[in-house]
Amino acid sequence: MEKKIDFLALYQRLFQTLSHGKMQELMDVSYEVTGVPILAVDIAYNLLGAVPKNKTGDYYWDYLVEHKRYDMDMTVQLYTDGIMQSVNEKEAPYIVDWGAATEEFPKILGVIKINNIVEGYVVMQCKKGEITEERMKAMSIIQEACSLMLKGKTSENSMESVYLKTFINELFNGRIVSEKQLDLWRKNCRFFPKPPYRIITVNTNSSSEKNVLSYISKYFQNLFSDQMLLIQDRVLYILQYSLLPKMTQMASNELYIFLCKFNAHCGVSNSFENLLDIGDYKIQAADAMCIGKRLDVHSRIHFYKDYYLPAILMPRINEMPRNNYISPVIEKLREYDKKHSTDFLDTLKVYIRNLCSTSDSAAQLHIHRNSFLYRINKIEEITGVDLREYHMFIHLAINIYIEEI
C-alpha cells in the first residue's frame, strides 16, 4: 500500500530543522516522510545532501551520491537532454522522465531559488507508479525549505555580498555616472574593484537558457578570480578587474572547450581604467559576441579588437539599401564581366586588397606585371575612374570588405 504523507509532520520537522540543521538533515526528514530517495545539489551540481547513501541502480543518481558532484561530461549530457533548460520552461515541481532520467527512474524535480534566482535543485527518485499528487505537493514544501536553508547558509547572501550585487547592477545599468557616486560606493564597500578592467559577455543560442547561464557563471567564478557577474536579459555580464596583461593560453583553451559544450559564445572588450566608461566597453563586448558569432562561426571567444571595422560598418549597413552604399564601379565591372566573360572584378578586388601594389597583385594572380597593368588600365577605361584616388580607393575597399562579411 502506498505510504500516506503526513504533511503536518513534514512542515513541522522541516522548519524545525531550518533553525539549526544542515541540508543533509532536511534530506533525512524528507526521506523519512515521503519514503523515496531524495537529494539536493547546488547550481553547479555539487551534492548538498542525499539519502539513502546506498546505490539505487540509476547511474546518474549513484554517481552523484558517490562522487559528490557531476563531471563536465555528465553536466553536458543534462544540457543536451534539455533537463537544465527545462527549469526555465516548467513550473516546479515537475516530472522529469526523459534523457538521463530514463523512464525506469523518473524524478520529481524541485527548484531551490534565492531572490528568484535558481541556485540549486532538489530531486526525488521514484519508480514507476511512485509519482503521486501527494509527493508532488510534498516537493513544493521541501523545495521551499531548501531555499530558506540555502539562503541562510550561503555567504553569497551576506549583507556585503548583497551590497556588491547592488553595486554591479547599478553600474551595468548606467545609473552610476559621476565620480561622486563612485566615491560613495568606495566608502560604503569594504572591497572595491581596481583597474585595469575588462567586460565579458556570454550567451547561448537559446532564449530559454537563463538557468544554463547560471551554471556558466559558476564556471567562470572557478576559472578566473577578480570578477563580478550579473545575468540580465539572457546575457551573462562579467566585470573583470585587476587584470593580468592577457588571458593565459591554458585558460583560453579551457574556456573554448567549455563554451563549445554548451553552444555558447563570449565577447571580450578592450581593457579600460575608468569604471565610469563601463557603458562603452559593455557595448564592445556585446558587439564582439554578436559579430563574432556571425563572422567566425568556428570560434567561441571573440575579442573586440578583431572587429573594429564590422562594429563600425554593420549597424549602418543593416539600415541602408544596398544601392545606397555600393560603388557604381563594382556594378559596372560585374555587368561587364557577365557580358564579356572576363574577370575584371576579381582583378580589382586583388588590387585593392594589396593596397594598389601592382607587383604584389600580379604575383598573387600568377601573371606578368605588364599583363596586370593592362587589366588595371582596362578597368579604369570601363569605369572612368582613377583607382588610386584616395576617396575612390576607400569607397572600393569598404565595398569589398562589406561583401566579405
N, C-alpha and C positions, 0 to 999 in steps of 0.2 A: 504494500500500500504506500502511495506517495506521502512523503513526510509533509505534514502541515506546518507552515511557518507561523511562529508566534511573533507578530510584528511589534507588539508592546515590549517583549523581551529584547528584540533586536534593537529597537530605539534606545531602550534604557542602557543596555550593555555597550552599544557603540558609543553613545555620548558620555557614558561614564569613563570609557577608555580614552576619550579625547583629552581629558584634563591632565592625564599623567602618562599615557601609554605611548607606544610606537606603532608604526604602520603594520608590523607583524602581528601585534595584538589585535588590531582591527580585523586582519585576515582570519585570525584564530576564532574570534567571535562570529564572524560572518559564516565560516565553515560549519561551526557547531550548530548555528541556527538554520542555515539553508540546506546543509547536507551534501553540497557538491564542492569539488576543488575550486579554489579561488586564489588569485594572485593580483598584485599591483606593481606597476612599473612607472618610471618617470618618462618624460617625453623622449629621452634618448634610449629607452628600453633597458634601463638598469633596474634590476629587481629591487623592489622596496619591501616586499613581504609575500609569502606563499604558504599554502597549506592544502593538502599534506605534502611532505617532502619526498615521499616515495614516487617511483615512476608510474605514469598512467598509460603509457603506450602511445601517447601523442608526442611525436618527435620534437616539434617546436616548443611545446609546453615543458617537456622533460629537459630539453637543452637549457632553457631559461632558468629552471629551478636549480640545475646542477652548476651552470657556469655564471649565474647571477647577471648575465647580460647577453644580448644578441651580438654576434659579429656583424660586420658590414654586409656580407652577402645575404645573411638572413633578413636584415632590415630592408635591403633592396628587394628581396622577394616579397615582403609585405607591401612594399610600394608597387611592385609590378602587378601584384594581385588586386591592387586597389583598396587594400584594407586601411592603409594610412590615410588615404584621401576620403574614405567613407565617413570619417568623423565630421567632415565639413558638409556632408550631404544628407546625413541622417540625424534624427533626434535621439540622443542617448537616454536610457539604454536601448540597444537594439541587438538583433541577432546577426552573428557572422557565421555563415555556413558555406563559404566558398574559399577558394585559394588554399593557403597554407592551413586554414582551419579544418578543411575537409568535412564531408558530410558525416563521417564517423564521429568526429569530435566537434560538434557545433558549439558556439560560445555565445554568452550574453556579454556584450561589451558596454562598460560604463566609462564615462569620461571624467577625469579629475581636472577641474578648472579653478584657476585663481584669477580674480578680477576679470572674469570672462575670457581668459586665455587658457588654452589647453596645455596642461603641464604634465599629464600622465594618463594612465588608463588602469581600470580595474576590470578583471575578466573572470567570469565563471565558466568552468568547463563542464559541459553537460553531455550525456549520452543521448541517443535517440529517445525521444519521449520525455526527457527530463526538463525541457524548457517549458515552463508553465507561467501563467499570468502572475502567480504568487512570487516566483523567483524574479520575474521582470520588475515587479513592484519592490521587492527586496533590494534589487540592484540600484533602484532610484535612491533608496535610503543610504545604501553603502557608498555610492559614488559621492554623495553629498558629505558624508562623514569623512571620506578620504580627502576631499577637497579642503575641508576645515583643518584636518590633521596636517596636510602638506603646507597649507598657508601658515599655520602656526609654527612649523618646524623650519621651513626653508629660510635661509639667510637672505635670499633674493627679495624677500618682502619685509626686510628690516626698514626702519624709517630712512636710514641713509640710502639704501637702495631705491626706495620709492622716490626720494628726492632727486637722485641721479636720473632715474627714468623720466621724471617730470622735466628735468633739465634737457635731456636729449630730445624729448618730444617737442618742447618749445623751440629748441634750436633748429631741428629739421623742418619744422612748420613755419619758420621765418618770423617768429614772434620775439626773438632776441635780436635787436637791431642796433644797439648802441653799446659803447664801451662802459657806460654807466650801468646798464643792465648786466653785462658780463661781470663787472666788479662786484655787484650784489650777489651773484651766484658764487663767485670765488670766495666771498666772505662767509657764505652760509653752507658751503660744502667743505668737508674735511679733505676731500680729494677733488682735484680739478685737472682735466686732461691738458697735457703740454704739447707744443708743436715739436716737429712738423706733423701735419695731419694728412689724411687721405680718406676719400669716400669710396666705399664699395657697395654696389647694388647687386642683388641676386633675385632672380625669379625663375619659375619653371614654365613649361608651355601650357599648363592648365590653369583655368581660372578658379578651380575649386581645391587648391592645394595649400591653403594657409597653414594647415597642420604640418605639411611637409616642410614648409619654410621654418616652422618652429624647430623641427628636428635639425634642419640645416644650420640654424642659428647656434644650436648647441655644439654642432661640429666645429663651427668657426671659433667658438669660445675655447675649444680644446686645442685647435690648431695654432691659433695666434693669441698672444697676450696683448694687453693695452688696446682695448677697443670697447665701444659702446654700441648696442644694437637696438633696432626698432623695426617692427613689422607694420607696414602701413600700405593699404591699397594693393594687397597681394604682392608686395615687394619687400624684401629684406634690405634695410639700410644699415650700413656699418660705418661708424666713425672710428678710424684707427688713429692713434696718437703716439707720440714719442717714437716716430718711425725709424727703422733701420734704413740705410740708403736704398735697398731694394729687397723685394721678396726673394728668399732663398730658392734655389732651383729645386731643392728637395720639397719644400713647402708648395711650390708651384706645381710640381708633378703630382703630389698627393692630392692637391685641390682639384686638378684637372680630372683625375680618375674618379674622385668623389662626385663632381658635377656631372660627369658622363652617366654615372649610375642612376642619377635622379633626373636626367634630361633637363638640367638646369644650366643657366649661363650667368656670368657675373661681369659687371663693368667696373673698371678701376679708374678713378680720376687721377690727375696730376697731384703732386703734394702741394700743400699750402701752409702758410704761417699764421693767418688771422682767422679765428673762428667766425668772425662776422661775415667772412666771404663764403661760408659753407653753402649758401644757396647756389652760387655759381658752380661749385665743384660737385654738388649733388646733381646738377644738370649734366655735367661732364660724365659722371659715372653712368647715369641713365642713358645718355646718348651713346656712350661706348657699348653698353649692353645691347641696346636695340639695334644699332648699326652693325655691331659685330655679329649678332645672330643672323643678320641678313647677308652680310658680305663674306663672312668667314664661317661657313656652316660647320666645318670640322673642328673649329676651336671652341673653347668654353670660357677662357679668360680673355677679356677684351680691354685693352688699355686705350684710354682716350688719346694719348699721344700718337697712336697709329691711325686716328680717324679725324684729324683736323679738317681736311678738305670735305669729306662727306658730311661732317657735322655742320659745316658752313653752307654747303650747297643743297643737301637733300630737303631740308624744310621748305626752301623756296621752290625747288624743282617740283616737289609734290603738289604745290599750289598752282603752277603755271602750265598752260597748254604747251605742248611740245613745240609748236610753231613759233612760240614767243621767245624761246631760248636757243633753238638750233640754228647754226650758221647756214646761210644760203650756199656757202661753199660746199658744205657736206652734201646737201641735197643735189646740187648741180653735178658733183662728181658721181654720186650714186646713180643718177639718171644716165649720165654719160657712159659709165661702166656697163650698165644694163643694156644700153643700146648698141655699144661697140665691142662688147666682150673684153673690156680692159680691166685693169686693177689699180687705177689711179688713186682710189680712195684708200686702199690698203697702203699704197706707197706714201700717201700724205700722212697717215697715222704713224708709220715708222719714222718719217722725217720729223714730225712734231715731238714724238717720244724721245728722239735723240737730239732734241734742242737745236734743230736745223743744222746738224752736222752731216754734211754730205758723205764724208768718208765713213763715219760710223754707220750711217743708214745703208750705204752701198754694201758694206761688209755684212750687215745683218741680212740683206736680201740676196747676197751672193751674186752680185752683178758688178760690172766695171763702173768706176766712179763717173765716167763720161755718159754711160747709159743712164745712170741715176740722174745726172744733171739734165739730160734730155727730158726725163719724166717730169721733173720739177718745173722746167720751163713750159712744158705742155700743160701742166696743171694750172699754172699762172695764166696761161693763154686762155684756157677753157673758162676759168672763173673770173678773170680780170682783176686779180688782187695780187699784192705783194705779200708773200707768206712770211717774210721776216719783219714786216711792220709790227711794232710792239703790240698794239691793241688787237690786231688780227691774230697774231700768234697766241695771245692769252685766250681769246674767244675760242679758237680752234682747240687749244689744249684743254680748256674746260669742257667743250663738247665731247671730245674724245674720251676724257675721263668719265663724264656722265654716262656715256654708252657702256663703259666697262663696269660701272657699278649698278 
